[in-house]
């Protein structure tokens, strides 16, 4: 009976044969040893054998370059023309292979080229329809290393398009299902990628899911019920491009100098996916095939997602089981880990900790606080943001996700470990002034403590704990007898603001811009106290996937927004104004989303400063539903505001002093 030693000898012998047949493979291995990417003490055969195991493959070649011709003869990449495969002799395949190819030919309509917008690269790989979401929406599967050319992974596992470092324009992507031999430029009808649904991190299988919408979309390719077995006849559908890492003679023979068009490349599964063994195949591929579907010729189902290869050795693919789970919505995201986190906080991880029972009786934010029938509800979040929020153990049905404190509430982002939004009621008629002394910060055990920052995360002297609800704002009590009467309720409100759930990470470079921001906050509170009116204030960071990170991985928000709501003069109506602390990123996005390309190209990010923005534009830029407050915005009712709205221009006012505000 064969043993492990016999298997190893056969494998080494096979690798030695391939090295002898392929000078290019030997040269690549020797180059890897010379450059220190493989141990110098092993010979070329052992080095190639290590490469052949797959695990060390990415250390030898860039992941976006791993495409390969495996068999020098007998694996022609067949031309696709008018959605039909043009057959060639296939002497190494069974006689019925031609018929099987024609039987699955309809699949080529569902495979497209992943093209880039505003990027120096015109396109980067292949994508195909993995699922359907109604008549006019599809989800496309491709590789992570394709999408990462123009996008970055967000904390919830989705992706966000990056910006060009030259023009500042946002990158984008499209899927073109044609790009065949003989195609005319007018045949191109690309579909815009509207969302990066999933972008795998670097430790997960090389997969990305993109969403496209439009009319006339092709159907989804069916996924196989089981993993492919060795010897299965398969085909790779994609867009191979000339690749200098493959032998020029092999490329000339196979492709006849015709690259970057749709091809149908038949082959065989070399090794099935099981245990520690990867799914491999010998279909001919080149750079551009990244993201191609590996299709069973037996029944037309997808058995894998091609992602890499090594010239003369093998090509690799993600198995169908992983594709099925991702298509069904399973996500290996960071936030999921918090659900299983221990409820006991680590020793010395924070100044203190409060158990869930400590918060009994907290009412939280009151939407009806302004009285006279003036409701000031929480801004409504899109489902994608709600999925990222913590569920407090004392959550109530009429205010989902709210961590309820004294006179304010917090909605907390698990993956970012910071508040997503806060809301506070300010009573200017019954203020209580409390001197700040001996700050003590606490964890809130109503949500997983592993999802909260601690004093250690703020050890860097350039990093501040930024109160989202200011310490003084909720400090009031209708039972207070005077300014000097520090009541228990007001003291409780003051202390409640010192929970880590109410703090966002802020870099010291915001300090100069915060001077006017803090002046704005003082203005709001002082006006309420002077005039004796009530106000509701919503505050939050703008969380972006590209925010810089601390050594512990915590991202630092670069912008903050505020919405101030109060009764309008004369009563009976709301008055709402919106503000932004920013270098100008959100303003630039507003210009871009309104297709003001020239304005974007000329936009220069300056120092941090405070902007007044229209409520409608704040809603547009953040995705929050602020419809309750749009009509109550005085900025939109000015002459310039009316003109901006009529011309679909963003409406914003850089503030050099508080007397420039439109209130």
N, C-alpha and C positions, 0 to 999 in steps of 0.2 A: 504494500500500500504506500502511495507517495506520502512523504512527510514534509515538514516545513522547510528542511534543508534542500530537498529536491525542488520544491517550488521556488526557493530563492535562487538556486543555480539556473533553473530554466529562465527565470526573469532576467538575471544578469547576462545570460547567454543571448537572450533576445535583445537586450540593450546593446551588448557588444556588437551584434550584427547590424543594428541600426546605426551605430557609430561608424562602422566600416563603410556602410552604404552612403552616409551623409557627411561629407566634409563640413557642411554648414553647421550641423548639430555639434560636431566635435569642436569646431571653432567657438561656438557659443559657450560650451562647457568650459573650455580652456580659458576663455575670456573671463568667465565668472570666477574661476579659481584665481586668476591673475589679479583681478580687482578686489579680491577678498570677500566675495559674496558667497563662496563655498570654501570649506577648509582646504588649505594647500596640501595637506598630507594625504589626501585621497586621490587616486588616479582618475583619469577621465571616465572610465567605465563606472566606477563607484559614484562619481559625481553625477553622471547622467542617470544612474539608477535612482539617486536621491531626487533628482528633478522629476523623474518618472512617477514618484510617489505622490506628487501633487502638493503636498504640504509646504514644500519650500519653493514652489514655482514662482510666487510673487516676489521672492527675494532676488530672482535672477533677471526678470524683465518687468518693465512697467505693466501694471494690470491692464491699462488701456491698449497695450500692444500685443497681448497674448492671443494671436490668431494664427492658424497654421495650416499648411498643406501636410497631411499625414502620410498619404500614399502617393508616390511619385507618378504612378500610372493607375488607370482603372477607376478613378473617382472624378469624372468630369462634372464641373459646375454648369448645369444645363441652362441655356438662355430662356428667359420668360419674355414673351412678346404677346401683347393684347390679352393678357391674363392666361396665356396658354404656354405650356412647357414644350420647347422644341427638343425632341428626342435625338439621342446619339446612340451608337452601339455601346452596349454595356456588357462586355464579355465576361466580367467577373461576377455578374449577378445572375440569379435564376431566370429562366426564359420568360416567366410571366411578369417580370418587373416593369416592363413598359406599360402593361395593362394596369398595374397597381398605381403607377405614377399618374396615368390619365384619370384613374378613379379618385385621386385626392387632389387633382389639379385645381379644383375650386378654392382650395385653401390659399392660393397665392394672392387672391383679392384682399385677404385680411392681414397682409403683411406690408408694412410701409417703412419708409426711411425717416429717421429722426433728424430733423433739420433744426438749425439754431437761428435765433433772431437776435440781431445786434451783436453778434459774436464774430470774431475773425474766421472761425471755422464754419463752413457752410452747413456741415452735417457731421454726425458723430457715430451713427450706428443704425441698428434695425429695431423696429418695434412691431408688435402684433396685437390684435384684439383678443384679450383674455376673458372679458365679460361684457355683458350688455346691461345698461341701466335705462330701460325704456327705449322708445323709438329713435331718440336723437342724441343719446349719450353712450359713450363706450369707454372702457378702461383698457389702456395699452400696457403691455409688459415689455420692459427692456432691461438693460443692466444698470446697476448703480454707477459703474465707472463711466457710462455714457452720460447719465443725467448730471453727474457731479461736475461735468465741464461747465454747466451753466446754472447749477442749483446747489443748495446746501441743505443738509438735513436739519430739521427743527427738532425740538425736544420731544414732541409727541409722535415722532416717526414720519411725519409728512415732510415735504420739502418746500423751499422758497427760492425763487429765482434770484441770482446774484446780480450785481451791477457791473458794468464795464468800468475798469479802472481808468480808462481813457476818456470816454464820453460821459460817464455817469448814468447812462441809460440802463434800464433794467433788461437783462437777458430774457429770452423766452424760447419756446420750442414749438414746432409744428410736426405733423405726421403727414407725409405724402405717400399715398398708396400706389402711385404709378412709378415714375422714374425707370422705365423699361427701355430696352433696345428700340430705337426708332421713335421714342417719345418726342413730341414737340413741346417747346416751352409752354404753349397754351394748354397742354394736357394736364399740367400740374394744378391740382386743386387741394392744396394742403389744408389740414384741419388744425386749428389752434389748440395747443395744450392749455387748458384753462386752470388746471390744478395738478400739482405733484402730490398724488394721493399718498404715496409711500416711497421713502428713500431709505434703503437699508444702511445701517451703520457699517463700519469697516470690519466688524466681527461677525456679521450675518451674511447669509447667502447673497450673491451679487444680483439683486433684483431691485427694480424700481417700477412703480405703477403710476401711470399718467392718465388724466381724464381729458377726453376731447368731446366736443359737441358739434352738432350740425345735421344737415339733411344728407341722405344718401350714404350713410355710413355702412361699412361692410359688417358681416356677422362675426360673432366670436368663434374662435377655433375651439372645438371640444377638447377637454382635458381627459387623459387616459385614467382609467380606474385604478391601475396598478403601475408600479415602477417597471421600466423596460428591462428585459432580460438580454444577456449576451447573445449576439447573433441576429437580433431583430433588425430587419431592413428599415432604414429611416432615411430622412432627407432634411437638409438644412435649407431654409428659405431666407434670403437676405441680400445684402448689397456689398459684396466684397470689393475692396479697393486695393490698388497696388501697394505692396508691403515689402520694403527692402530687407526685412528680416527673413523672408522666404527666398528660396533659390530663384534667380531671375529666369533661368531656363525652364523650370517647372511652371512658373507663372505664365511665361510666353506660350508654352505648349497648351496649358489648360485654358487660358483666358484670351489668347490671341490679341493682346493689348486692348481689350474691351473691359473696362472696370467701372465701378460705381453704378451699375445697373442691376436690376433684380435677377437673381439666379436661384436655381433649384438644384441642390447638390446631394445626390443619393450616396448612401454609405451603409455601414453596419454599426450597431452598438458593440463596442469592444469589451466593455465591462459594465455590468449592472450595478445599480446603487444599492448597497447593503452593508451594514456595519460600518467599518472604516474605509470601505472602498467607494470611490467616486464613480459617477456616471460618466463614461468616456465613449467617444465615437470617432470614426475616421472620415466623416464627410469633409470635403475640401472647404476650407474657410480662409479668409484673409481679414486684415483690418477693415472694419465696416460690417462684418458679420456679428459683431457684439450685439446681443439681444435677440438673435434669430431664434425662431421656434424650431425645436427638433421634433420632427413629425414622423409618426409611425406610418409606413407605407401599407401596412396591413389593414388599418381601419381609419386612417386620417386623423387620429387623435394626437395631441401634443404630449410627448413623454418627457420633454425637458426644455430648458432655456439655456442656449449656448452662451458661454462667457469667456472661455480661454482655450489656449492650445499651445503646443510646442512643436516646431517644425520637425517632421519625421518621427514624431512620437505618438501624440494623441491630442484630441480635443476634449474639453470638459464641458459639462452642462449641469445646471441645477435640476434636481429631480422634480417630477410632477407632484409628489406629495407636498413639497414646500410651496409650489405654485398654487395648489388647491387651497392650502391654509391661508395664504396671503390674499387670494382672490375672495375668500369667504370673510375676510375682515380681521383675521388674527394678526396682531402686531406685537413684536417683541420690543415694547417701548419702556422707557425708564419709569414712567409713572406707575406701571403695574407693580413694580417692586415695592412701592410704598405700602400697598395694601396689606402685605404680609409682614411689615416691619413691626418690631417689638414696641409695645406701648410704654415700656419703661425707658426713660431717657438715660443716656450714658452719664456716668458720674462726671461732674465738673464740665459737662458739655455746654452748660448754659448757667446764667446767674440763678435761675430758679425754674420751677415748673408747677403748673396748676392742673389738677385733675379735673375731669369733666364736671364733677359736682360743684366745683368752685363757682361755676358760671350760672348756677340755677337762678332763675328770676331775671336774667338779662333780657331786655326787650329788643335790643338791637336797633337798627335803623327803622324809623317810622315814616312810611311814604305819605301819610295824611297829616304830617306835622305842621304844614303851613296853614291849615285851617281853611274856612270859607269854601270848602269843597274843592280846594286846589290840591290835586294829587301830584306827587313828585316821585313816581315809581323808579325802581332800579332800571338802568339801561338794559335792554334785552340783548343777550349775547347770541351769536350764531352757535349752532350745535357743535361745531368743531372746537370752540372755546369751552363750552359747557362740559365737554367730555374730559377736559384737562383739569377741571375743578375738584377740590376736595369736598367730601360729604361729611360734615361734622356729625358727631354721634348724637347731638341733640337737634339735628336739622328739623325744621318744621315745614309743612307742606305749602303754606302760603308764601314762604320765602326760601326757596331751595338754594342750597350751597352756602347760605349765610352763616358765618361765625358771628353770633350776636354778643355784643358788648354793651356798655352803658352809653346810650345815645348815639351809637354808631355800629356799623356792621362791616365785615370783610368777606370778600369772595377770593379764595386762595388757589393759586396755580401750583399743582403738585410738582410737576417736573421742573419748573423754574424755581421752586422753593421760595416764592415771594408772592405778595398779594397781586391779584390781577385787577382788582377794583375795590375801592372803599366808598362808603356813604356815611355822612355824619349830619345830624340835626344840630343847628346852632340857634340858641335862644338868646338874642341880644337884650331882652328885657330882664333876664334873671341870671346874669353872669356871676361866676364865682372865681376870683383870682387866687391861684394856688402857686406859691413859690416853688420853683424847680430846685430840687436838692437830692443828692444821693440816688441817682437813677439805678433802678434794678430791673433787669429784663427777664422775661419768663417765656417758657414754652407753653403752648396750649395743647393739652392732651386730648382734646375733642377730635383732633385729626392726628395721623401718624407723626410722631416726633421725628422720625427719620426724614421726613419731608420738610423739616424746618431748619433754618440756619441757627447757629449759636454764636456766642461771643468769639469763639476760635475762628469763625469765618470772617470776622471783622477785625482780625488782629493787625492787618496791614494798616499803617497810619494814614494811607491815602484813600482808604475805603470807609465810608460812613454808613451808619444805620439811618436811613431816611424815613422819618415818620410819614406815612401816607395820610392818616388822620392826625392832624397836628395836636399836640398835647393840650393846648388851651381850648380848642374848638368845642369839645363835648362837656367842658367844665361849667355846668349850670345846674340850677335847681330852683324850681318854682317856689319851694318852701324857704329859700334863703331870705334872711331878714335884712341883708345889706352886703356891701362889697366885702367886708371883712369876715363875713360868716362863712367859714369853710365847712360845708355840710358833708356828711358821710357819703351822700350820693355823688356830689361833685368830686370828692376825693377818689371815689371808686372809678368814676369816669376818667379822671387823670391817670390813675394807675393802670387802667385797662389799655391805655395807648402804648404801654411799655411791654407789649407782647411781640415776639418776633414775627408773628403773623401779620403785624401792622407795619413792618419795616421792609423797605426795598433797598437793595445794594446801590449805593451812589458813589461815584468816583469824585475825588477832590476837585477835578477839573470842572465840575459843574458849579463850584462854589461862586465864581464870579457871576454867572448867569442866575444863580439862585438868589442873589441879592434882590433883584427886582421881583423874582418869583415869591420870595418871602415877604417882600413889600406888598405884593398883591394879596397874599394870605392875611397879612396884618390889616390891610385895607378892608378886606371882607369882614373880618372879625370886629375891627374897631367901628366900622359903619353900622354893623348890626347892634353893637352895644350903644353907640351914640343915638341912633334912630330908634332903638328898641324894637327892631323887627326880627323876624325869624328867617333863616336861610337853610337850604339843603345843599351840601357840596359833595360832588362825586370826584374822586381822584384815582389815577392809576398810571402805571408805567406803560410804555409802548414796547411790547416784547417782540424782538426780531430774532430770527435764526442766526444772523450774523453778528449779534452783539458780542463784544470782547468778553473773555472769560478769565476768572481768577484761577490760580493753580489748582483749586479744588473742583474746578469744572463749573462753578456757578457763574452764570452770565450776568453782565452788568447792563441794565437798561440805559439807553442813551437819550431817551426822551420821556417826558411825563406830561399828562394832560389833566385838565381840571374843568369841571362844569359847575357853575354856580347858579342856583335856582332860588328865586325869592318871589314874594307877591309884587306885582306891578303897582306903580303909583295909582292910587284910586281904588285898588282892590279889585277882586273878581277875575283877574287874569294872572298868568305867570310871566316872569321876566327871567330870561336865561342867557348867560354869556359863557363862552368857551375860551380856554387858554391853553398854551403849549409852551413848555420849557424845552428848547431844542437848538441844535446847530442849523436846523433847516431841513432835516431828512424828510419829515412828513410833508412839509410844504413842497419839496421836490417831487415826492410821490404824487401829490395832488395834481401838480402840473403834468406829470407823466400820464396819469390815469385819464386826464382830459385831453390827451394827445397833443399837448403843447411841447412838441419835441424841441423846437428852437429855444424855448425858455429853459428847458431842462439842461440842454447843452451849455447854456450860459450861466447856469446856477452855480454859485460858489458857496460851499459850506463855511460859515464863519464861526465866531465864538458863540458860546451858549448865550441865549437871550430868550426873552419872553415875547410870545406872539399872542395877539387875540385872533382867533379864527372863528369862522361861522360855525354854528352848531351843525348845520347840514354837512359842511366839509369835514368836521370832526367825525361825524357818523360815517361818511363815505370812506374816510381813510382808515378808520379803526374797525369797520364792520359792525359796530354797535347800532342798535335800533334806538335812535333818539327822537323819534317822530313826535313824541309828546312835547318836545321843547323847541322844535325847529321854528314854529310860528312865533315863539316868544323871544326871538333873538333880535335885539335892536341893531346889531351890526348889519344884518341882512336888509334892514329897512332904511338904511342910509341911501343917498343918491348913488354913491359908488357901489354899494352893495347890490342895489337893484340892477345896475348896469352889469355887474359881474355875473349875477344870476342869469340875466337875459342872454349873455354871451357864453354861458357855461364855463366861466373862469373861476378858479379858486379864489376864495375871499379870505384874506388874512391881513393883519395889521401889525408890523413890527413895533414893539413898544420900547421907547427910550425912557419914558417916565410914565407914571400912573395917570397923569392928567391927559394922556393921549387915548385912554380907553374910551370906547363907545359904550355907555351904560344907560 
